[in-house]
Amino acid sequence: MLLQALKQFLLILLKLSRHAYQFAHTRVLRLQKRHQTRSHEQKGGLAVRFSARRVAIVVLSSDNHAAPFIVNLMNGLAENGFFILAVAARKLPPDLKNSVLSHCHHVIEKFSIRPDFGSIKTGWEWIKKNDALQGIDKLAIANDSLYYPKRISSTIGQMLALKGDWLSLFESSPLPAHPQSFFQILRAPVFKADAFEEFWHNDAITTARLHEIVTGETGLASALLKAGFASQAYYHVARVQADILAALENESIPAGLQDALSLTLGFERNSKNGRLPPRAQGALTLPVSEVARRIGKLAEGNNPAHALGLLCNYLYQAPVKRDICSYNALDAHDLLALVQGFSVTEKKAMTADLARLSIAANIAGIRKLPQRFVRTAQRKQDS
């Protein structure tokens, strides 16, 4: 009796798995058909140089909340001599599109199964077909997943002064470290390498690769690492440790830095109860060497853009991940109180975006941001 029931259960499970495969197969074929549709292109408002040496692919989502930060990014790229190619995997809302058009050289709207890396591939293929862009020696790849301050222009300039061929804002752990994909600058030895070209050539979506849709970042990084390239992060851990050690040697430590450091050292993940990370009480009474060690430990065991994001922003006015409050990393109220380099208008946009992301995080099963903090921050900015 029990054996018969088990057989029936296995047969039902087999039928369901076949139906699931057929559904996925049909879905992929439909996506492939949409992926092959013609793109809509339009020239932007920035004047095109006769022959650009620097090109940036800026990947956009259809999100109006990101508009002021996209403008900061594009202005920073333009001020550093980049030809700016904006690529969106969906049709952009009219307001966002008008804002983007006035701050870039060219816009492409083309459906992509993978919004980020599919759009990068679209942009890279467009660049290779453009005769005026064949002599480039630097390729920037960025997306709108960060709150970019106006200081990003200076940051890009300082990154370009570095000697590395593969630069990023942050790197990912665990080892081997690789650059996070939301902002990178590649020099010619990297983007002209066989490993780079082969990655995009082999990057075709098929049913067999349905489970690899989210592997773009690690896939490209792995290919370049295997080819012998080494990445260099602008906000690397050793730099943060050294600057914190220097700051703690001063007799007077700003209250804001104390708070940012206490929040950073209190960073923790608690997926079971979704509690926010507590402040590390007495953090400043620790030996400075212990503070530096704990910062390094945080970066090794967590995403540095989340674990050290607030601290890097306070120290350097670094861009901040838009989802920094969605993974038990930070409270929205604390972020808005301590974040540096943003105007009142930009903070209002940030507040609205944090409120929207908190709802999405809650639907996805991630801890919901306490709405009272977002509302309190909004009232303070309005007063």
SVG drawing of the C-alpha trace seen along z (x, -y; Angstrom):
<svg xmlns="http://www.w3.org/2000/svg" viewBox="-2 -74 52 76">
<polyline fill="none" stroke="black" stroke-width="0.4" points="0.0,0.0 2.7,-2.4 4.9,-1.4 2.0,-2.0 1.4,-5.5 5.1,-6.2 5.1,-5.2 2.1,-7.4 3.8,-10.3 7.0,-9.9 4.9,-9.7 3.2,-12.9 6.5,-14.5 7.9,-13.4 4.9,-14.8 5.2,-18.1 8.9,-18.4 8.2,-17.7 5.6,-20.4 8.0,-22.8 10.7,-22.1 8.3,-22.6 7.1,-25.9 10.6,-27.1 11.6,-26.0 8.6,-27.9 9.4,-30.9 13.0,-31.1 12.0,-30.8 9.6,-33.7 12.3,-35.7 14.7,-34.9 12.3,-36.2 11.8,-39.4 15.6,-39.7 16.0,-39.7 13.7,-42.6 15.2,-45.8 16.3,-48.4 15.1,-52.0 18.0,-54.4 18.3,-58.2 21.1,-60.7 21.6,-62.5 22.1,-66.1 25.9,-66.0 28.1,-67.0 30.0,-64.1 33.7,-64.4 35.2,-63.4 37.1,-60.5 36.4,-59.5 39.1,-57.7 37.0,-57.0 33.5,-55.3 31.1,-54.5 28.2,-52.1 25.6,-53.2 23.0,-50.5 19.6,-51.9 16.5,-50.5 13.1,-52.1 13.2,-53.8 12.5,-57.5 13.8,-57.5 17.3,-57.0 17.2,-60.1 19.2,-62.6 21.9,-60.1 22.1,-59.0 22.6,-62.7 25.5,-63.0 27.1,-59.8 26.7,-61.0 28.0,-64.5 31.0,-62.9 31.7,-60.8 31.3,-63.6 33.6,-65.9 36.3,-63.2 36.0,-63.0 33.8,-59.9 31.4,-59.3 28.3,-58.2 26.2,-55.4 23.0,-54.8 21.4,-51.4 18.0,-50.4 16.5,-46.9 13.0,-48.3 11.3,-51.4 12.3,-54.4 9.5,-56.5 9.3,-59.9 10.5,-62.0 13.5,-59.8 14.3,-59.5 14.3,-63.3 16.7,-63.6 19.0,-61.0 19.0,-62.3 20.2,-65.7 23.2,-64.2 24.5,-61.5 25.6,-61.1 23.4,-58.2 20.5,-56.1 19.5,-52.6 16.3,-50.9 16.4,-47.2 14.8,-44.3 17.2,-42.0 16.6,-38.9 19.2,-39.9 18.8,-43.7 22.4,-44.3 24.7,-42.1 22.4,-41.8 22.4,-45.6 26.2,-45.7 26.4,-43.2 24.1,-45.4 26.2,-48.4 29.5,-46.6 28.2,-45.3 27.1,-48.8 30.5,-50.3 32.3,-47.7 30.2,-48.7 30.7,-52.4 33.7,-53.6 34.3,-56.7 34.8,-54.5 37.4,-52.1 40.4,-53.9 39.1,-53.8 41.6,-53.0 39.3,-53.1 35.8,-51.5 33.7,-52.3 30.8,-50.0 28.3,-51.3 24.7,-50.9 22.1,-52.8 22.2,-50.6 24.1,-53.3 23.3,-56.7 26.0,-58.7 27.0,-62.0 28.3,-64.9 31.8,-64.0 31.7,-61.0 33.4,-63.2 36.5,-63.7 36.4,-60.0 36.5,-58.9 39.4,-61.3 41.3,-59.8 40.6,-56.3 41.9,-57.2 45.1,-58.3 45.7,-54.7 47.9,-52.4 45.8,-49.3 44.1,-48.0 41.0,-46.7 39.5,-49.2 36.4,-49.2 34.9,-51.1 34.5,-48.0 35.6,-44.4 33.7,-41.3 34.6,-38.7 35.4,-35.9 38.6,-35.3 39.6,-35.4 38.5,-39.0 36.8,-40.3 35.4,-43.8 31.8,-44.4 30.0,-45.1 28.1,-48.3 31.1,-50.5 34.3,-49.4 36.9,-51.0 38.7,-48.7 41.8,-49.7 42.5,-48.4 44.6,-45.4 41.5,-44.0 38.7,-44.8 40.8,-43.8 41.8,-40.5 40.6,-37.2 39.0,-36.3 36.8,-39.4 35.7,-38.9 35.1,-35.2 32.9,-35.8 30.5,-38.0 30.6,-35.8 29.6,-32.7 27.0,-34.7 23.9,-33.3 20.7,-32.5 19.4,-29.0 17.3,-26.6 20.4,-24.8 21.7,-28.1 18.4,-29.3 19.9,-28.7 22.9,-30.9 21.0,-34.1 22.4,-35.7 26.0,-34.7 27.2,-37.6 29.2,-39.3 31.1,-36.3 31.3,-34.8 33.1,-37.8 35.3,-38.2 36.3,-34.5 37.1,-34.7 39.4,-37.7 41.0,-36.3 41.8,-33.1 43.3,-35.1 45.8,-36.6 44.3,-40.0 44.1,-41.5 41.5,-43.9 42.1,-47.0 39.4,-48.5 39.4,-52.2 37.8,-51.8 40.0,-48.8 40.0,-47.5 43.6,-48.4 42.9,-52.1 39.9,-52.2 41.9,-50.6 44.7,-53.1 42.5,-56.1 40.5,-55.0 43.7,-54.4 44.8,-57.9 41.5,-59.4 41.5,-57.7 44.9,-59.1 43.3,-62.6 42.2,-63.8 38.9,-65.1 36.9,-62.6 33.8,-64.0 30.5,-62.7 29.3,-61.7 32.5,-59.5 32.0,-58.0 28.4,-57.0 29.3,-55.7 32.1,-53.6 29.9,-52.3 27.3,-51.2 29.9,-49.6 31.4,-47.6 27.9,-46.6 27.2,-45.2 25.7,-41.7 23.3,-39.5 20.4,-37.8 18.2,-36.1 16.2,-34.3 14.6,-37.3 15.5,-40.1 16.8,-42.4 18.8,-45.5 22.5,-45.5 23.1,-47.1 25.6,-49.8 28.9,-48.4 28.8,-50.0 32.2,-51.1 33.7,-50.6 35.9,-53.7 37.4,-52.3 38.9,-49.4 42.6,-49.6 42.9,-51.2 44.6,-48.0 41.6,-46.0 39.2,-48.4 41.2,-48.0 41.2,-44.2 37.4,-44.1 37.0,-46.3 39.1,-43.8 37.1,-40.9 33.8,-42.5 35.0,-43.0 36.2,-39.4 33.0,-37.9 30.4,-40.2 29.8,-42.4 32.1,-45.4 29.7,-47.7 27.1,-46.9 29.3,-46.3 31.6,-49.3 29.3,-51.3 28.3,-53.9 31.8,-54.3 33.3,-54.8 30.7,-57.4 31.4,-59.3 35.2,-59.2 35.3,-59.8 31.7,-60.7 31.6,-57.4 28.5,-56.3 26.1,-54.2 24.3,-51.1 20.6,-51.7 19.8,-48.4 22.1,-49.0 19.1,-49.1 17.4,-46.0 19.7,-43.3 19.9,-43.9 22.9,-46.1 21.7,-49.5 18.6,-51.5 17.2,-54.1 17.0,-56.7 20.8,-56.3 21.7,-56.3 19.8,-59.6 21.2,-61.2 24.9,-60.3 25.2,-60.1 27.6,-62.7 27.8,-64.5 24.1,-64.8 21.9,-67.9 18.6,-68.3 16.8,-67.5 18.8,-64.4 18.1,-63.2 14.4,-63.6 14.7,-61.4 16.8,-58.9 14.0,-58.9 11.3,-58.1 13.5,-55.4 14.2,-53.8 10.5,-53.6 9.8,-52.0 12.7,-49.5 11.5,-48.5 8.2,-47.3 10.0,-45.3 12.3,-43.8 9.3,-42.8 7.6,-41.1 10.8,-39.2 11.0,-37.9 13.8,-40.3 13.4,-42.3 11.1,-45.3 12.5,-48.7 10.8,-50.3 8.6,-52.8 8.5,-55.2 12.2,-56.0 11.6,-56.9 8.6,-59.0 10.5,-60.7 13.4,-61.5 11.1,-62.9 9.4,-65.2 12.8,-66.5 13.9,-67.3 10.6,-69.1 10.8,-71.2"/>
</svg>
